[in-house]
């Protein structure tokens, strides 16, 4: 029996992104930093920033070069930490955390000089003679709150933006990736200015204690529910926030798509990091006429991609997340056509494809964040658009079709943080494109110049000459003067 998606009702499902998708990090056995220690640390960072040492381009470039060297020289240690925390292979550690960060830092280093230039602006006639421009200034001290799923990339990429903009920074890794958190705490001071960049390990209480001290900007990557807490904590000190959250990123596949390519690209990204990726394809909407064919191809591709794994399941980060995902499989009213076997002792799940789940069941209302892929069908593009738009705005939208008209229609009519046509997730690796969410999937954006601008203050400057100095603009105002002023301004 086929469950086809229907036009949405007036009700919008509540976003229930896993609450511990990202928290702040404390390595096991370590004490939570005291509020006094944190206050002293922030005070020292403010002194460093006030000294002006972080403003010159030479300082900024040295920090970027240091981060680049860290990635190159310590790749094996990074891979080992990611294996310990997440069960990642060395190649996935390189692909997901090392090369992505490396591309970001190289791009920033090459383009920083241009980003820092003043940008001249045209003036209206009534402001001439004079000149106007925008100049970019460091905000001050920035807080980076990293997640556990890509703990190197999503801690260092915001740091790259912070130091490129000339800021001091506190990096707060996640305690749910303790080996990587400890590694970052050890390595970062060796490669960047240790007086201007600090790493603070701790749990969620540490994050809230930091936020209570006040920063010039906070950048958080993680789940929507924790994002709300970050925003609330930042509000007390009017700390601006960039929130990179999650959501259910849909894949829409029309009948004219190359299904072999579609299956490979969906499976490749869905399997990365056991599906624990914020921009992983969360569910597939496919034209009913090719649904069964696409499902068969996805299942066969998953088997082929995992042929060297000896039947092992995919590692889930902790028991809480494992139980949540296992619950999706147990409660589904769809058909699990492949995979789905679970092993709580090893915290592993065999990649699963669910066909025709109920649109209101947990696998379709919660962000999955695991190796489970629901597939539903549609008979019209308008129905697919209405289905996606009835739910919280996703972090990403993926469209597979040969029709340029349909590509444009889907991208234009479905609000999302970003979109990719005929592929999945690769927009995240393009530094010249801003990366960010919208609505429940986040606010603000960074990467490349967009990160530099997000963590800089755009100061408007108007420079005037001493002459001419028209007396008509000064009081007292005669009737004639008022008429002239109305014409000038």
Residue pairs with C-beta under 8 A, 6 or more apart in sequence:
1 356
2 288
2 291
2 356
2 377
3 334
3 356
3 357
3 358
3 376
3 377
4 288
4 376
4 377
4 378
4 379
5 285
5 359
5 376
5 377
5 378
5 383
5 384
5 387
6 359
6 383
6 387
7 383
7 386
7 387
8 386
8 387
8 389
8 390
8 391
9 390
12 390
12 391
12 392
13 360
13 364
13 365
13 391
13 392
14 365
15 224
15 225
15 247
15 367
15 392
15 440
16 225
16 362
16 365
16 366
16 367
17 223
17 224
17 225
17 245
17 246
17 247
17 366
17 367
17 369
18 223
18 225
18 320
18 321
18 324
18 366
18 367
18 369
19 223
19 225
19 226
20 176
20 223
20 226
20 318
20 320
20 321
21 147
21 148
21 149
21 222
21 223
21 226
21 246
21 367
21 369
22 145
22 146
22 147
22 148
22 149
22 174
22 176
22 220
22 221
22 222
22 223
22 226
23 148
23 174
23 175
23 176
23 203
23 204
23 207
23 222
23 226
24 145
24 172
24 173
24 174
24 175
24 202
24 203
24 204
24 205
24 206
24 207
24 210
25 146
25 148
25 172
25 173
25 174
25 175
25 176
25 177
25 178
25 181
25 201
25 202
25 203
26 32
26 175
26 178
26 181
26 201
26 202
26 203
26 206
27 175
27 178
27 181
27 182
27 185
27 201
28 178
30 201
30 202
32 202
32 203
32 205
32 206
33 41
33 200
33 201
33 202
33 206
33 209
35 209
35 212
38 200
38 206
38 209
38 210
38 213
39 213
41 170
41 198
41 200
42 141
42 170
42 210
42 213
42 214
42 215
44 195
45 141
45 168
45 169
45 170
45 196
45 198
46 140
46 141
46 168
48 54
48 168
48 195
48 196
49 138
49 140
49 141
49 167
49 168
49 196
53 59
53 193
53 196
54 60
54 138
54 163
54 166
54 167
54 168
54 193
54 196
55 138
55 166
57 112
57 113
57 116
59 166
59 193
60 112
60 163
60 164
60 165
60 166
61 109
61 112
62 192
62 193
63 163
63 164
63 192
63 193
63 196
63 197
64 105
64 108
64 109
64 112
64 160
64 163
64 164
65 109
66 191
66 192
67 101
67 105
67 156
67 159
67 160
67 163
67 191
67 192
68 102
68 105
68 106
68 109
69 191
70 156
70 187
70 188
70 190
70 191
71 78
71 98
71 101
71 102
71 105
71 156
72 102
74 183
74 187
75 93
75 94
75 98
77 183
77 187
78 93
78 97
78 98
78 152
78 180
78 183
79 88
79 90
79 93
79 94
79 98
80 179
81 177
81 179
81 180
81 182
81 183
82 88
82 92
82 93
82 97
82 151
82 152
82 177
82 179
82 180
83 89
83 90
83 93
84 179
85 148
85 151
85 176
85 177
85 178
85 179
85 180
85 317
86 148
86 149
86 177
86 273
86 274
86 276
86 315
86 317
87 274
87 315
88 96
88 273
92 272
92 273
95 272
96 150
96 153
96 272
96 273
96 277
97 150
97 151
97 152
97 153
98 152
98 153
100 150
100 153
100 157
100 428
100 429
101 152
101 153
101 156
101 157
101 160
103 429
103 431
104 156
104 157
104 160
104 431
104 447
104 448
105 156
105 160
107 431
107 432
107 448
108 160
108 161
108 164
108 431
108 448
108 451
108 452
111 448
111 449
112 164
112 452
115 136
115 164
115 449
115 452
115 453
116 136
118 133
118 134
118 135
119 133
119 134
119 135
120 131
120 132
120 133
121 132
121 133
121 134
122 132
123 130
123 131
123 132
123 462
126 488
126 489
127 462
127 464
129 464
129 465
129 468
130 462
130 463
130 464
130 465
131 462
131 463
132 460
132 461
132 462
132 463
133 461
134 458
134 459
134 460
134 461
135 458
135 459
135 461
136 165
136 452
136 453
136 456
136 457
136 458
136 459
137 166
137 456
137 457
137 459
138 165
138 166
138 167
138 455
138 456
138 457
139 165
139 167
139 216
139 217
139 455
139 456
139 457
140 167
140 168
140 215
140 216
141 167
141 168
141 169
141 170
141 215
141 216
142 158
142 162
142 167
142 168
142 169
142 170
142 215
142 216
142 217
142 218
142 219
142 455
143 169
143 170
143 172
143 210
143 211
143 215
143 217
143 218
143 219
143 239
144 155
144 158
144 159
144 162
144 169
144 170
144 171
144 172
144 218
144 219
145 172
145 207
145 218
145 219
145 220
145 221
145 222
145 230
146 154
146 155
146 158
146 171
146 172
146 173
146 174
146 221
147 154
147 174
147 221
147 222
148 174
148 176
148 177
148 317
149 273
149 276
149 277
149 278
149 317
149 369
150 273
150 277
151 173
151 174
151 177
151 180
151 181
151 184
152 180
152 184
154 221
154 244
155 171
155 173
155 184
156 184
157 446
157 447
157 451
158 219
158 221
158 242
158 446
158 451
159 169
159 171
159 188
159 197
160 451
161 219
161 446
161 447
161 451
161 452
161 454
161 455
162 169
162 219
162 455
163 169
163 192
163 196
163 197
164 451
164 452
164 455
165 451
165 452
165 453
165 455
165 456
166 456
167 216
167 217
167 455
168 196
168 197
169 196
169 197
169 198
170 197
170 198
170 199
170 200
170 210
170 215
171 184
171 188
171 197
171 198
171 199
171 200
172 199
172 200
172 201
172 202
172 206
172 207
172 210
173 180
173 181
173 184
173 185
173 199
173 201
174 181
175 181
175 201
175 202
175 203
176 317
176 318
177 317
181 201
182 201
184 199
185 199
185 201
188 197
188 199
189 197
189 198
189 199
200 206
200 210
202 209
204 226
204 229
207 230
207 233
208 229
208 233
211 218
211 230
211 233
211 234
211 236
211 237
211 239
212 233
212 236
212 237
213 237
214 237
214 238
214 239
215 234
215 237
215 239
216 239
216 240
217 239
217 240
217 241
217 242
217 454
217 455
218 230
218 234
218 239
218 240
218 241
218 242
219 241
219 242
219 244
219 444
219 446
219 454
219 455
220 226
220 227
220 230
220 241
220 242
220 243
220 244
221 244
221 245
221 278
222 230
222 244
222 245
222 246
223 245
223 246
223 367
224 245
224 246
224 247
224 367
224 392
224 440
224 441
227 243
227 245
227 442
230 241
230 243
231 241
231 243
234 240
234 241
241 443
241 444
242 436
242 442
242 443
242 444
242 445
242 446
242 454
243 437
243 442
243 443
243 444
244 278
244 435
244 436
244 437
244 442
244 444
244 446
245 278
245 395
245 437
245 440
245 441
245 442
246 278
246 367
246 369
246 395
246 437
246 441
247 282
247 367
247 392
247 393
247 394
247 395
247 417
247 437
247 440
247 441
248 282
248 283
248 364
248 366
248 367
248 368
248 391
248 392
248 394
249 279
249 280
249 281
249 282
249 394
249 395
249 396
249 397
249 398
249 416
250 281
250 282
250 283
250 284
250 285
250 388
250 394
250 397
250 398
251 266
251 281
251 283
251 284
251 285
251 398
251 399
251 400
251 424
252 284
252 285
252 286
252 381
252 384
252 388
252 397
252 398
252 399
252 400
252 401
252 410
253 259
253 262
253 284
253 285
253 286
253 287
253 290
253 294
253 400
253 401
254 287
254 381
254 400
254 401
254 402
254 403
254 406
255 287
255 289
255 290
256 401
256 402
256 403
257 290
257 400
257 401
257 402
257 422
258 400
258 402
259 290
259 293
259 294
259 297
260 297
261 400
261 422
262 294
262 297
262 400
263 294
263 297
263 298
263 300
263 301
264 301
265 400
265 422
265 423
265 424
266 281
266 284
266 298
266 373
266 424
267 298
267 301
267 302
267 305
268 305
268 424
269 277
269 279
269 280
269 281
269 424
269 425
270 280
270 281
270 351
270 371
270 373
271 302
271 305
271 306
271 314
271 351
271 371
272 280
274 314
274 315
274 316
274 349
274 370
274 371
275 314
275 351
275 368
275 369
275 370
275 371
275 372
275 373
276 316
276 317
276 321
276 369
276 370
277 369
277 425
278 369
278 395
279 395
279 396
279 418
279 425
279 428
280 368
280 369
280 425
281 373
281 398
281 424
281 425
282 367
282 368
282 374
282 394
283 364
283 368
283 373
283 374
283 375
283 376
284 294
284 298
284 373
284 374
284 375
284 376
285 376
285 377
285 378
285 384
285 387
285 388
286 294
286 375
286 376
286 377
286 378
287 377
287 378
287 379
288 377
288 378
288 379
291 355
291 375
291 377
294 375
295 337
295 353
295 355
295 375
298 353
298 373
298 375
299 337
299 338
299 353
302 338
302 339
302 351
302 353
303 338
306 351
312 348
313 341
313 342
313 343
313 346
313 348
313 349
313 350
314 348
314 349
314 350
314 351
314 371
315 346
315 347
315 348
316 322
316 325
316 347
316 348
316 349
316 370
317 347
318 347
319 344
319 347
321 369
321 370
322 342
322 344
322 347
322 349
323 344
324 366
324 370
325 342
325 349
325 368
325 369
325 370
325 371
325 372
326 342
326 344
326 349
327 362
328 361
328 362
328 363
328 366
328 368
328 370
328 372
329 336
329 340
329 342
329 349
329 352
329 354
329 372
331 361
331 362
331 363
332 354
332 357
332 358
332 361
332 363
333 357
333 358
333 361
334 354
334 355
334 356
334 357
334 358
334 361
334 363
334 374
335 354
335 355
335 356
336 352
336 353
336 354
337 353
337 354
337 355
338 351
338 352
338 353
339 349
339 350
339 351
339 352
339 353
339 371
340 349
340 350
340 352
340 372
341 349
341 350
342 348
342 349
342 350
343 349
349 370
349 371
349 372
350 371
351 371
351 372
351 373
352 371
352 372
352 373
353 373
353 375
354 363
354 372
354 373
354 374
354 375
355 374
355 375
356 375
356 376
356 377
357 363
357 364
357 374
357 376
358 364
359 376
359 387
363 372
363 374
364 374
365 391
368 374
378 384
378 387
381 406
381 409
381 410
384 410
385 409
385 410
385 413
385 414
388 394
388 397
388 414
389 413
389 414
389 415
392 439
392 440
392 441
393 415
393 416
393 417
393 437
393 438
393 439
393 440
393 441
394 416
394 417
394 441
395 416
395 417
395 418
395 437
395 441
395 442
396 416
396 417
396 418
396 419
396 420
396 425
396 427
397 410
397 411
397 414
397 416
397 418
397 419
397 420
398 419
398 420
398 423
398 424
398 425
399 406
399 407
399 410
399 411
399 419
399 420
399 421
399 422
400 421
400 422
401 407
401 410
401 421
401 422
407 421
411 419
411 421
415 438
415 439
416 438
416 441
417 435
417 436
417 437
417 438
417 441
417 442
417 445
418 427
418 428
418 433
418 435
418 436
419 427
420 426
420 427
427 433
427 435
428 435
428 447
430 447
431 447
431 448
432 448
432 449
433 447
433 448
433 450
434 445
434 446
434 447
434 448
434 450
435 445
435 446
435 447
435 450
436 442
436 443
436 444
436 445
436 446
437 443
444 454
445 454
446 454
446 455
472 481
472 484
472 485
473 485
473 488
477 485
